[in-house]
């Protein structure tokens, strides 16, 4: 029978198996999902399937640059201990280097390293290391010059926060300062034009409601809103933020003094947005004892 892409995706999501392994399992079992899971288990993927439901909120962000292209990739694990594992770090480094030549995350897991897809490599590591893992995010950046910075580095070019900065000209020292600034302040956007306008309008409405509580005339309120929104932009947009290296100037002004323009940036932090399940120590030990 014909195996659909939806069936392959469902099996991959439930077992953590690679695309080709999932397709082969479904082909061998005539599309029977339960039988396909059992087929994967007999091929040594049972451990990976067992771990696939666990929350992976630790791990590493790796950065890589080639010419005018930079990439940041987040690879998650369940514990920080695994992130310190040399075998895990080598895998993350290889994935980041491969990502330089892949357009997006959707294609990354199906790209091969040494004759095996990244999805299959991840599955193998789940089975051997014993924790759930995933390639969660990938962001690319292009520009005349790309600078990188990694915060809380576990190894060269990988750590808890990875930053890429694109500049209009060569100035590696300034680019590194900006990357460190971004790691520290986590701006919402490069400038006002790139901010989500829905977020801007929501903030404006909040400020209007606050101002009206004062009971002041509308003309006064309008001026208050103008000032408060300017302050808001100075807090959330990179070029308008006070530069951490010299708070007397904005990042945008510092770039002009350095003879460059910041054309883009990427910031990835491990586990950002993942809800971690809190367990007490006894429960954690009991869970580990059960495998």
SEPAVO-491493 format. One record per residue: residue number from 1; x, y, z of N, C-alpha, C in turn. Coordinates in Angstrom, 3 decimals. Example, Ala and Ser with C-alpha at 12.3 -4.5 7.8 and 13.67 -1.06 7.14 Angstrom:
// residues 2
     k      neast     nnorth        nup     caeast    canorth       caup      ceast     cnorth        cup
     1     13.190     -5.690      7.800     12.300     -4.500      7.800     13.200     -3.300      7.800
     2     12.850     -2.250      7.080     13.670     -1.060      7.140     12.900      0.030      7.870
***
This chain:
// residues 291
     k      neast     nnorth        nup     caeast    canorth       caup      ceast     cnorth        cup
     1      0.839     -1.196      0.000      0.000      0.000      0.000      0.881      1.255      0.000
     2      0.307      2.394     -0.436      1.065      3.647     -0.492      1.162      4.239      0.915
     3      2.367      4.637      1.289      2.609      5.254      2.592      2.604      6.768      2.425
     4      1.785      7.462      3.213      1.671      8.909      3.070      2.693      9.638      3.945
     5      2.935     10.879      3.584      3.863     11.709      4.359      3.322     11.935      5.771
     6      2.001     12.030      5.897      1.378     12.235      7.204      1.635     11.046      8.129
     7      1.576      9.824      7.548      1.852      8.629      8.347      3.298      8.612      8.820
     8      4.192      8.979      7.919      5.620      9.013      8.261      5.869     10.018      9.380
     9      5.244     11.189      9.266      5.415     12.238     10.280      4.889     11.774     11.637
    10      3.721     11.132     11.618      3.127     10.650     12.868      4.044      9.644     13.560
    11      4.619      8.749     12.780      5.508      7.734     13.355      6.798      8.372     13.861
    12      7.306      9.345     13.109      8.524     10.043     13.542      8.281     10.782     14.843
    13      7.132     11.464     14.946      6.821     12.245     16.146      6.658     11.360     17.377
    14      6.108     10.170     17.177      5.833      9.294     18.322      7.035      8.461     18.750
    15      8.002      8.276     17.843      9.140      7.405     18.159     10.490      8.099     18.156
    16     10.571      9.270     17.478     11.866      9.924     17.350     12.732      9.303     16.276
    17     12.177      8.384     15.505     12.951      7.726     14.448     13.195      8.677     13.280
    18     14.221      8.390     12.477     14.505      9.180     11.294     13.455      8.963     10.223
    19     13.396      9.872      9.241     12.362      9.806      8.214     12.426      8.493      7.438
    20     13.628      8.119      6.992     13.762      6.907      6.185     13.441      5.655      6.994
    21     13.852      5.653      8.278     13.537      4.508      9.143     12.026      4.388      9.336
    22     11.359      5.542      9.558      9.911      5.529      9.758      9.192      5.039      8.505
    23      9.636      5.516      7.351      9.012      5.099      6.091      9.202      3.606      5.848
    24     10.417      3.126      6.141     10.687      1.702      5.928      9.847      0.845      6.869
    25      9.714      1.311      8.109      8.923      0.562      9.087      7.467      0.447      8.633
    26      6.915      1.533      8.121      5.528      1.532      7.645      5.372      0.668      6.397
    27      6.384      0.704      5.545      6.346     -0.119      4.333      6.375     -1.599      4.681
    28      7.241     -1.942      5.631      7.386     -3.347      6.044      6.133     -3.878      6.733
    29      5.343     -2.977      7.326      4.166     -3.410      8.087      2.851     -3.005      7.433
    30      2.929     -2.666      6.140      1.725     -2.288      5.382      0.942     -1.150      6.018
    31      1.657     -0.200      6.597      1.002      0.985      7.141      0.399      0.821      8.510
    32      0.608     -0.339      9.149      0.076     -0.565     10.493      0.954      0.183     11.502
    33      0.404      1.257     12.127      1.202      2.125     12.987      1.788      1.389     14.187
    34      0.961      0.582     14.861      1.455     -0.141     16.041      2.528     -1.148     15.659
    35      2.314     -1.822     14.556      3.296     -2.801     14.098      4.592     -2.107     13.676
    36      4.448     -0.897     13.112      5.624     -0.141     12.689      6.470      0.262     13.893
    37      5.777      0.646     14.992      6.505      0.981     16.224      7.267     -0.236     16.727
    38      6.613     -1.387     16.703      7.276     -2.630     17.137      8.444     -2.961     16.228
    39      8.285     -2.712     14.922      9.368     -2.978     13.962     10.584     -2.124     14.303
    40     10.336     -0.854     14.628     11.436      0.046     15.008     12.100     -0.416     16.298
    41     11.283     -0.932     17.210     11.844     -1.414     18.480     12.769     -2.595     18.256
    42     12.394     -3.468     17.337     13.241     -4.635     17.065     14.550     -4.246     16.394
    43     14.591     -3.053     15.817     15.808     -2.579     15.166     16.683     -1.741     16.109
    44     16.348     -1.805     17.411     17.200     -1.120     18.381     16.804      0.299     18.694
    45     15.573      0.703     18.314     15.152      2.081     18.544     14.147      2.197     19.685
    46     13.964      1.114     20.440     12.979      1.123     21.518     13.316      2.155     22.582
    47     14.578      2.263     22.909     14.983      3.201     23.950     14.692      4.626     23.519
    48     14.955      4.910     22.266     14.692      6.259     21.763     13.199      6.563     21.815
    49     12.391      5.586     21.450     10.946      5.778     21.467     10.453      6.033     22.882
    50     11.044      5.322     23.850     10.652      5.463     25.238     10.975      6.846     25.781
    51     12.077      7.415     25.330     12.521      8.713     25.838     11.859      9.891     25.139
    52     11.214      9.655     24.000     10.783     10.758     23.143      9.727     11.664     23.762
    53      9.031     11.193     24.815      8.023     12.023     25.434      8.549     12.936     26.525
    54      9.795     12.790     26.894     10.354     13.576     27.984     10.722     14.990     27.529
    55     10.625     15.933     28.455     10.933     17.328     28.143     12.431     17.533     28.007
    56     12.842     18.053     26.861     14.253     18.370     26.617     14.392     19.885     26.579
    57     14.795     20.472     27.708     14.872     21.931     27.802     16.281     22.430     28.085
    58     17.236     21.501     28.185     18.638     21.874     28.347     19.321     21.704     26.985
    59     20.638     21.710     26.956     21.345     21.504     25.692     22.297     22.629     25.371
    60     22.494     22.875     24.077     23.457     23.867     23.625     22.941     24.619     22.400
    61     23.412     25.850     22.266     23.258     26.603     21.024     24.646     26.696     20.405
    62     24.758     26.285     19.148     26.038     26.364     18.444     25.929     27.374     17.314
    63     27.026     28.096     17.073     27.061     29.066     15.974     28.174     28.689     15.008
    64     27.966     29.026     13.739     28.978     28.759     12.713     28.868     29.836     11.643
    65     29.987     30.170     11.032     30.019     31.207     10.001     30.860     30.732      8.827
    66     30.372     31.046      7.632     31.117     30.749      6.412     30.856     31.884      5.430
    67     31.890     32.666      5.143     31.712     33.815      4.262     30.754     34.813      4.866
    68     29.730     35.186      4.115     28.742     36.150      4.602     27.507     35.508      5.175
    69     27.601     34.238      5.573     26.454     33.525      6.143     26.792     33.000      7.529
    70     25.875     33.216      8.460     26.019     32.677      9.807     24.793     31.872     10.178
    71     24.967     30.913     11.070     23.840     30.094     11.507     23.962     29.835     13.002
    72     22.812     29.799     13.669     22.740     29.409     15.073     21.744     28.266     15.177
    73     22.137     27.197     15.863     21.286     26.015     15.982     21.158     25.634     17.451
    74     19.923     25.385     17.885     19.682     24.912     19.249     19.394     23.418     19.226
    75     20.202     22.654     19.965     19.996     21.215     20.106     19.747     20.944     21.580
    76     18.584     20.376     21.878     18.187     20.178     23.277     18.451     18.784     23.805
    77     18.671     18.726     25.104     18.766     17.476     25.848     17.944     17.655     27.120
    78     17.801     16.589     27.894     17.009     16.693     29.125     17.783     17.359     30.253
    79     19.095     17.113     30.329     19.891     17.631     31.444     21.112     18.401     30.958
    80     21.585     19.282     31.822     22.789     20.043     31.532     24.006     19.126     31.518
    81     23.911     18.021     32.239     25.017     17.059     32.283     25.348     16.541     30.887
    82     24.326     16.232     30.116     24.543     15.743     28.753     25.147     16.834     27.873
    83     24.761     18.095     28.112     25.311     19.206     27.331     26.823     19.328     27.510
    84     27.334     18.784     28.615     28.774     18.819     28.876     29.495     17.591     28.325
    85     28.716     16.682     27.762     29.268     15.439     27.205     29.976     15.718     25.881
    86     31.224     15.280     25.738     32.017     15.562     24.534     31.371     14.969     23.283
    87     30.738     13.812     23.427     30.081     13.165     22.287     28.901     14.009     21.801
    88     28.131     14.531     22.750     27.000     15.402     22.420     27.493     16.683     21.759
    89     28.560     17.267     22.300     29.103     18.514     21.761     29.609     18.347     20.333
    90     30.244     17.225     20.059     30.725     16.957     18.698     29.558     16.868     17.728
    91     28.485     16.209     18.166     27.295     16.095     17.322     26.705     17.478     17.050
    92     26.609     18.318     18.072     26.035     19.657     17.912     26.890     20.490     16.960
    93     28.196     20.409     17.097     29.103     21.139     16.215     28.910     20.711     14.760
    94     28.817     19.403     14.527     28.623     18.881     13.168     27.288     19.347     12.583
    95     26.261     19.376     13.414     24.941     19.816     12.955     24.983     21.286     12.542
    96     25.646     22.116     13.347     25.734     23.545     13.037     26.490     23.780     11.732
    97     27.588     23.078     11.538     28.362     23.230     10.300     27.538     22.810      9.089
    98     26.779     21.740      9.242     25.923     21.259      8.151     24.816     22.259      7.853
    99     24.292     22.905      8.899     23.187     23.855      8.743     23.566     25.057      7.881
   100     24.853     25.350      7.761     25.286     26.471      6.922     24.832     26.306      5.471
   101     24.678     25.066      5.039     24.322     24.797      3.649     22.898     24.269      3.486
   102     22.077     24.466      4.525     20.682     24.008      4.498     19.780     25.225      4.698
   103     18.723     25.361      3.905     17.887     26.568      3.982     17.066     26.734      5.247
   104     16.582     25.628      5.834     15.718     25.774      7.005     15.733     24.525      7.865
   105     15.103     24.636      9.038     15.071     23.540      9.994     14.357     22.313      9.437
   106     13.308     22.538      8.654     12.553     21.424      8.096     13.407     20.474      7.276
   107     14.387     21.028      6.574     15.255     20.195      5.745     16.478     19.691      6.511
   108     16.789     20.344      7.635     18.016     19.994      8.355     18.017     18.558      8.864
   109     16.915     18.132      9.481     16.902     16.785     10.064     16.993     15.681      9.019
   110     16.670     16.012      7.777     16.753     15.014      6.705     18.063     15.104      5.923
   111     18.941     16.027      6.332     20.243     16.170      5.683     21.227     15.177      6.289
   112     22.082     14.634      5.455     23.001     13.584      5.914     24.345     14.127      6.376
   113     24.880     13.471      7.389     26.258     13.677      7.835     26.909     12.301      7.845
   114     27.900     12.117      7.012     28.571     10.817      6.959     27.674      9.671      6.550
   115     26.713      9.952      5.660     25.841      8.891      5.153     24.622      8.593      6.006
   116     24.406      9.348      7.081     23.247      9.134      7.946     22.547     10.477      8.179
   117     21.214     10.475      8.144     20.481     11.724      8.339     20.667     12.231      9.767
   118     20.549     13.536      9.935     20.671     14.128     11.272     19.568     13.590     12.181
   119     18.380     13.374     11.627     17.299     12.785     12.415     17.677     11.425     12.963
   120     18.328     10.613     12.128     18.760      9.278     12.553     19.897      9.365     13.564
   121     20.786     10.339     13.375     21.897     10.535     14.311     21.364     10.900     15.691
   122     20.375     11.797     15.717     19.754     12.185     16.983     19.117     10.973     17.656
   123     18.417     10.176     16.882     17.760      8.984     17.421     18.781      8.025     18.012
   124     19.885      7.836     17.321     20.950      6.957     17.833     21.512      7.476     19.156
   125     21.688      8.797     19.230     22.236      9.389     20.459     21.245      9.255     21.620
   126     19.950      9.358     21.324     18.936      9.157     22.360     19.082      7.752     22.939
   127     19.286      6.791     22.043     19.400      5.398     22.465     20.672      5.137     23.259
   128     21.790      5.736     22.849     23.071      5.454     23.514     23.288      6.286     24.770
   129     22.887      7.551     24.743     23.093      8.419     25.906     21.972      8.269     26.921
   130     20.773      7.975     26.438     19.671      7.695     27.356     18.813      8.875     27.735
   131     18.864      9.958     26.951     17.997     11.109     27.182     17.335     11.526     25.887
   132     16.143     12.133     26.024     15.486     12.686     24.845     16.282     13.882     24.334
   133     16.370     14.032     23.027     17.084     15.141     22.402     16.302     15.584     21.172
   134     16.557     16.821     20.749     15.922     17.304     19.525     16.674     18.506     18.988
   135     16.628     18.648     17.655     17.120     19.880     17.035     15.914     20.797     17.000
   136     15.887     21.776     17.890     14.668     22.559     18.104     14.550     23.768     17.200
   137     15.649     24.514     17.046     15.586     25.756     16.268     16.840     25.954     15.445
   138     16.669     26.678     14.354     17.785     27.040     13.480     17.487     28.406     12.873
   139     18.440     29.334     13.007     18.271     30.677     12.444     19.502     31.027     11.624
   140     19.278     31.569     10.420     20.391     31.967      9.555     20.398     33.478      9.380
   141     21.602     34.007      9.088     21.769     35.442      8.910     22.822     35.684      7.836
   142     22.547     36.628      6.955     23.488     36.972      5.897     23.860     38.446      5.992
   143     25.065     38.786      5.550     25.504     40.173      5.569     26.922     40.309      5.068
   144     27.372     41.536      4.976     28.735     41.789      4.510     29.754     41.172      5.463
   145     29.448     41.250      6.757     30.331     40.655      7.770     29.471     40.106      8.904
   146     29.756     38.893      9.333     29.010     38.245     10.418     29.934     38.043     11.614
   147     29.484     38.508     12.775     30.233     38.305     14.012     29.412     37.422     14.943
   148     30.088     36.599     15.743     29.385     35.708     16.661     29.829     35.922     18.105
   149     28.968     35.503     19.000     29.312     35.489     20.422     28.511     34.376     21.081
   150     29.164     33.646     21.973     28.497     32.583     22.727     28.675     32.869     24.210
   151     27.564     32.879     24.931     27.600     33.136     26.376     27.524     31.810     27.133
   152     28.223     31.741     28.261     28.326     30.496     29.042     28.797     29.352     28.143
   153     29.919     29.570     27.489     30.440     28.592     26.529     30.797     27.273     27.208
   154     30.327     26.175     26.609     30.679     24.832     27.076     31.848     24.293     26.267
   155     32.007     24.834     25.062     33.076     24.458     24.134     33.141     25.586     23.102
   156     34.181     25.636     22.270     34.259     26.702     21.264     32.995     26.787     20.412
   157     32.423     27.985     20.292     31.259     28.271     19.449     29.979     27.575     19.887
   158     29.890     27.181     21.134     28.622     26.622     21.627     28.470     26.871     23.121
   159     27.247     27.232     23.506     26.976     27.519     24.905     25.488     27.690     25.141
   160     25.133     28.439     26.198     23.725     28.605     26.563     23.011     29.654     25.706
   161     23.753     30.673     25.263     23.183     31.705     24.395     24.112     31.883     23.200
   162     23.551     31.873     22.007     24.335     32.105     20.796     23.806     33.325     20.068
   163     24.720     34.210     19.642     24.322     35.450     18.965     25.082     35.608     17.657
   164     24.364     36.045     16.624     24.960     36.419     15.342     24.633     37.884     15.089
   165     25.606     38.629     14.585     25.378     40.030     14.233     25.875     40.271     12.818
   166     25.041     40.884     11.980     25.434     41.233     10.610     25.727     42.724     10.547
   167     26.903     43.062     10.022     27.302     44.458      9.859     27.482     44.780      8.385
   168     27.347     46.073      8.047     27.511     46.508      6.658     28.986     46.586      6.249
   169     29.882     46.537      7.232     31.316     46.594      6.930     32.112     45.825      7.963
   170     33.408     45.675      7.713     34.270     44.914      8.611     34.630     45.725      9.852
   171     34.260     45.212     11.011     34.679     45.777     12.288     34.391     44.714     13.342
   172     35.261     43.705     13.379     35.033     42.536     14.227     34.935     42.901     15.706
   173     35.750     43.834     16.155     35.754     44.202     17.576     34.415     44.817     17.977
   174     33.915     45.729     17.135     32.624     46.357     17.435     31.505     45.325     17.334
   175     31.571     44.461     16.313     30.556     43.426     16.148     30.471     42.530     17.371
   176     31.618     42.198     17.962     31.638     41.354     19.167     30.976     42.084     20.335
   177     31.241     43.388     20.455     30.610     44.173     21.524     29.095     44.196     21.375
   178     28.631     44.368     20.155     27.182     44.390     19.901     26.574     43.021     20.206
   179     27.268     41.961     19.814     26.771     40.603     20.073     26.652     40.352     21.570
   180     27.634     40.830     22.342     27.582     40.673     23.796     26.434     41.502     24.383
   181     26.227     42.686     23.829     25.107     43.539     24.251     23.778     42.813     24.021
   182     23.624     42.210     22.863     22.385     41.495     22.513     22.167     40.319     23.453
   183     23.232     39.587     23.773     23.122     38.459     24.700     22.603     38.924     26.050
   184     23.050     40.123     26.480     22.672     40.637     27.793     21.277     41.236     27.819
   185     20.900     41.976     26.778     19.645     42.741     26.820     18.467     42.075     26.115
   186     18.730     41.153     25.211     17.680     40.435     24.481     16.630     41.370     23.873
   187     17.037     42.251     22.942     16.079     43.181     22.317     15.002     42.428     21.539
   188     13.841     43.060     21.418     12.724     42.425     20.707     12.872     42.524     19.194
   189     13.588     43.581     18.720     13.748     43.778     17.277     14.930     44.706     17.034
   190     15.385     44.727     15.790     16.505     45.592     15.420     16.124     47.064     15.549
   191     14.949     47.432     15.030     14.496     48.818     15.053     12.966     48.861     15.107
   192     12.402     50.047     15.098     10.950     50.199     15.211     10.211     49.542     14.048
   193     10.778     49.638     12.854     10.120     49.093     11.664      9.960     47.578     11.740
   194     10.880     46.902     12.459     10.840     45.444     12.522     10.071     44.913     13.729
   195      9.598     45.822     14.574      8.789     45.395     15.715      7.414     44.935     15.245
   196      6.887     43.908     15.897      5.519     43.453     15.626      4.568     44.586     15.987
   197      3.847     45.121     15.005      2.976     46.272     15.236      1.821     45.959     16.182
   198      1.441     44.714     16.266      0.387     44.329     17.208      0.867     44.519     18.646
   199      2.143     44.198     18.873      2.733     44.378     20.205      2.852     45.862     20.533
   200      3.246     46.654     19.517      3.381     48.103     19.706      2.035     48.724     20.075
   201      0.995     48.343     19.345     -0.335     48.905     19.606     -0.876     48.482     20.970
   202     -0.549     47.266     21.357     -0.979     46.788     22.673     -0.315     47.610     23.769
   203      0.979     47.862     23.603      1.707     48.676     24.578      1.159     50.106     24.612
   204      0.882     50.638     23.436      0.335     52.000     23.362     -1.005     52.094     24.113
   205     -1.859     51.084     23.917     -3.164     51.096     24.573     -3.026     51.003     26.087
   206     -2.071     50.187     26.530     -1.821     50.067     27.972     -1.400     51.423     28.541
   207     -0.500     52.088     27.819     -0.022     53.389     28.282     -1.139     54.442     28.267
   208     -2.026     54.368     27.283     -3.176     55.290     27.222     -4.078     55.075     28.432
   209     -4.354     53.817     28.744     -5.223     53.504     29.892     -4.602     53.992     31.196
   210     -3.271     53.823     31.319     -2.581     54.272     32.528     -2.658     55.798     32.635
   211     -2.399     56.467     31.506     -2.404     57.936     31.496     -3.782     58.497     31.820
   212     -4.822     57.858     31.314     -6.184     58.362     31.553     -6.609     58.217     33.019
   213     -5.973     57.280     33.710     -6.262     57.117     35.129     -5.856     58.360     35.914
   214     -4.916     59.140     35.335     -4.444     60.351     36.011     -5.483     61.475     35.972
   215     -6.446     61.360     35.056     -7.488     62.371     34.942     -7.056     63.636     34.242
   216     -5.936     63.600     33.583     -5.425     64.795     32.907     -6.097     64.976     31.550
   217     -6.063     66.209     31.010     -6.688     66.476     29.704     -6.069     65.635     28.586
   218     -6.861     65.422     27.518     -6.417     64.586     26.406     -5.139     65.114     25.755
   219     -5.015     66.463     25.661     -3.816     67.040     25.031     -2.570     66.660     25.829
   220     -2.691     66.697     27.140     -1.565     66.328     28.009     -1.279     64.838     27.893
   221     -2.355     64.045     27.836     -2.209     62.584     27.727     -1.461     62.216     26.443
   222     -1.774     62.911     25.342     -1.108     62.618     24.070      0.403     62.822     24.173
   223      0.805     63.885     24.855      2.235     64.146     25.029      2.874     63.108     25.951
   224      2.111     62.690     26.963      2.602     61.658     27.882      2.838     60.352     27.133
   225      1.886     59.994     26.271      1.995     58.752     25.501      3.196     58.810     24.565
   226      3.398     59.953     23.935      4.518     60.114     23.021      5.843     59.859     23.743
   227      5.964     60.411     24.927      7.190     60.229     25.706      7.364     58.802     26.183
   228      6.268     58.200     26.621      6.347     56.822     27.132      6.648     55.812     26.021
   229      6.101     56.036     24.835      6.369     55.131     23.723      7.818     55.275     23.241
   230      8.342     56.478     23.322      9.746     56.693     22.966     10.643     55.922     23.935
   231     10.289     55.976     25.214     11.040     55.234     26.222     10.926     53.733     25.976
   232      9.727     53.283     25.602      9.501     51.859     25.312     10.387     51.392     24.160
   233     10.438     52.201     23.093     11.272     51.855     21.942     12.748     51.792     22.333
   234     13.157     52.653     23.246     14.544     52.666     23.703     14.871     51.418     24.518
   235     13.844     50.778     25.036     14.059     49.581     25.840     14.066     48.311     25.000
   236     13.251     48.272     23.943     13.054     46.999     23.234     13.694     46.901     21.850
   237     14.125     48.032     21.264     14.747     47.951     19.936     16.256     48.143     20.054
   238     16.992     47.297     19.391     18.445     47.268     19.533     19.101     48.615     19.272
   239     18.811     49.233     18.125     19.528     50.453     17.756     19.214     51.628     18.685
   240     18.101     51.552     19.418     17.718     52.632     20.327     18.094     52.370     21.782
   241     18.622     51.192     22.060     19.020     50.875     23.428     20.311     51.596     23.797
   242     20.475     51.887     25.100     21.742     52.434     25.589     22.792     51.334     25.486
   243     23.902     51.629     24.855     24.949     50.642     24.596     25.608     50.228     25.912
   244     25.677     48.927     26.202     26.235     48.469     27.474     27.704     48.866     27.637
   245     28.408     49.012     26.521     29.823     49.401     26.578     29.963     50.873     26.959
   246     29.018     51.702     26.500     29.006     53.124     26.804     27.550     53.583     26.861
   247     26.925     53.547     28.037     25.498     53.867     28.171     25.134     55.291     27.779
   248     26.123     56.134     27.536     25.833     57.519     27.144     25.393     57.633     25.680
   249     25.587     56.564     24.905     25.174     56.569     23.497     24.304     55.363     23.211
   250     23.475     55.462     22.173     22.675     54.308     21.759     23.534     53.363     20.920
   251     23.049     52.157     20.750     23.760     51.188     19.917     23.862     51.706     18.486
   252     22.775     52.319     18.005     22.772     52.872     16.650     23.820     53.952     16.471
   253     23.946     54.856     17.452     24.950     55.920     17.368     26.366     55.350     17.456
   254     26.533     54.329     18.289     27.841     53.690     18.416     28.257     53.047     17.094
   255     27.269     52.496     16.374     27.559     51.884     15.075     28.040     52.938     14.079
   256     27.396     54.106     14.101     27.814     55.197     13.210     29.242     55.630     13.518
   257     29.569     55.721     14.790     30.922     56.098     15.201     31.940     55.043     14.765
   258     31.490     53.794     14.716     32.378     52.701     14.309     32.463     52.563     12.794
   259     31.664     53.356     12.073     31.703     53.339     10.612     30.969     52.191      9.969
   260     30.000     51.608     10.686     29.234     50.482     10.139     27.753     50.667     10.446
   261     26.941     49.806      9.843     25.513     49.742     10.139     25.181     48.322     10.544
   262     24.355     48.190     11.578     23.897     46.849     11.991     22.701     46.492     11.117
   263     22.840     45.447     10.318     21.779     45.100      9.361     20.893     43.952      9.831
   264     21.305     43.259     10.883     20.474     42.168     11.390     21.154     41.455     12.543
   265     20.376     40.661     13.255     20.954     39.855     14.334     20.077     38.644     14.618
   266     20.674     37.660     15.282     19.958     36.464     15.735     20.408     36.203     17.171
   267     19.463     35.883     18.025     19.794     35.486     19.407     18.983     34.261     19.770
   268     19.657     33.168     20.108     18.985     31.956     20.565     19.496     31.609     21.955
   269     18.569     31.314     22.838     18.919     30.897     24.199     18.330     29.519     24.458
   270     19.132     28.642     25.030     18.699     27.272     25.284     17.428     27.243     26.136
   271     16.455     26.480     25.679     15.241     26.265     26.455     14.247     27.396     26.473
   272     14.510     28.453     25.692     13.626     29.620     25.640     12.213     29.188     25.272
   273     11.235     29.509     26.128      9.848     29.216     25.818      9.386     27.808     26.124
   274     10.300     26.954     26.593      9.903     25.585     26.942      9.473     25.549     28.401
   275      8.307     25.003     28.648      7.830     24.871     30.023      8.450     23.626     30.637
   276      9.268     23.846     31.653      9.934     22.726     32.308      9.036     22.129     33.386
   277      9.018     20.810     33.421      8.244     20.119     34.440      9.071     20.052     35.711
   278      8.530     20.599     36.801      9.242     20.610     38.071      8.939     19.329     38.840
   279      9.986     18.646     39.260      9.816     17.430     40.047     10.656     17.540     41.306
   280     10.167     16.926     42.405     11.015     16.921     43.590     12.096     15.861     43.407
   281     13.114     15.907     44.231     14.277     15.040     44.044     13.897     13.564     44.146
   282     13.040     13.227     45.108     12.639     11.830     45.287     11.945     11.297     44.039
   283     11.062     12.133     43.456     10.348     11.726     42.251     11.320     11.537     41.091
   284     12.321     12.412     41.030     13.304     12.320     39.956     14.102     11.036     40.041
   285     14.514     10.683     41.272     15.277      9.446     41.485     14.426      8.233     41.152
   286     13.165      8.259     41.594     12.252      7.142     41.312     12.048      6.961     39.821
   287     11.937      8.087     39.109     11.743      8.038     37.666     12.972      7.444     36.971
   288     14.158      7.845     37.444     15.401      7.324     36.877     15.540      5.837     37.116
   289     15.096      5.396     38.306     15.193      3.981     38.656     14.302      3.109     37.784
   290     13.205      3.716     37.308     12.276      2.985     36.436     12.769      2.918     35.008
   291     13.855      3.642     34.690     14.390      3.659     33.309     13.682      4.640     32.460
***
